[in-house]
Amino acid sequence: MLTRGKWTWEVNEDREYVLRGMMEFHNLSQRREIFVPEVDARVKLLGEIPTQDFTTSIKLIPRHTGGYDQVTNARKDGYWPAFILVANSKTAMEVELRIMTQGESLRSLESAWIRLDYISYGPHGRIPKEQHVVLPLRFPLHEEEDGASWLDRTRCSVLPIKTHLLTHLDDPNEIFNKYVKHHHQPGDVLAIGETPLAIMQGRTRHPATVRPGILARMACLLFHPTSSLATACGMQALIDSVGKMRIIMAVFVGALFKILGRGGYFYRVAGEQAALIDDVTGTLPPYDQFISYGPVNVQSTVDEMQRRTGCEVAIVDVNDLSKLTGAVRILGASSGVDSVFLKESLLDNPAGNADQQTPFVLIRSKGKEE
């Protein structure tokens, strides 16, 4: 397994960016050695203008531990020497991403999407694997309170808050301090989308890493074509999360109650993740090419945020159809949140479902405004 790692900026200038990450290979086997004979990387830049004139380079530098006495010095030609990872150990790989331009400023870039391909070799055979890392490149300046674009509602005002592209590197409390804190007043409620929280928790998965089995290929045919479980990869991602036997039981119970004219029992048996999983196209680029699981530890997250920030917090599942269906799902909320008021405030989905990049929405009761 290859982690996404921790990343830092080393150069942040108009014409050159240098970002450096430290990723780790983990051998989870208790008995077997794993070989890592090949590693390669490529990058896709996303922004508001054509990106073909920007130049990128990636260096993969071995920082090995957890193996036998092997040569660990990086080669100047960029060649990756094969490495043996002993049982129940890990080794590190430094990744240097350099982005340069002779024309347009790099400030127009939104993010970099790095794909790392590697070979896992051992008793299981020679298996191609991959890991994906999304890195934000643009960080919006926060609005001053006087210029904030509050939206007027019957009982409240709401402020969709624009952030940088959230990734596994982000923490909800740090995002609050960077983008929300200067707007917050006592009594406000902060609504956070469930998918942005899942992204910050690293709960995304590229479909290329999913291996659909027979159960997934058959079970997905039972769902409406627009469902996130209507593809083999979406269904297999759920199976990998909750287990094969639970899905078999959910399919059996769901089909039985469907015959009796009562729907929804698949989701009751399969659990919360069945309703929260988003297949590809479920969110903004580049995550529109990923499967996103629902977040975990939701209640502890909102309780910690409330304790650290003083703001009431809720994790919600809202979309553009909520105004028609009345469906605003609250996955978790701190003790001071009025659920009826919160749902009413979010019915028209002020955060949006397109590329608004406003994952946090601050809600202020009309009686609280100054």
Buried (B, 14 or more C-beta within 10 A) or exposed (E): EBBBBEBEEEEEEEEBBBBBBBBBBBBEBEEBBBBBBBBBBEBBBBBEEEBEEBEBEBEBBBEBEBBEEEEBEBEEEEEBBEBBBBEEBBBBBBBBBBBBBEEBEBEBBBBBBBBBBBBBBBEEEEEEBBBBBBBBBBEEEBBEEEEBEBEEBEEBBBBBBBBBBBBBBBEBBEBBEBBBEEBBEEBBBBBBBBBBBBBBBEBBBBBBBBEBBEBBBEBBEBBEEEBBBBBBBBBBBBBBBBEEEBBBBBBEBBEEBBEEEEEEBBBBBBBBBBBBBBBBEBBBBBBBBBBBBBBBEBEEBBBBBBEEBEBBBBBBBBBEEBBEEEEBBBBBBBEEBBEEBBBBBBBBBBBBBEEEBBBBBBBBBEEBEE
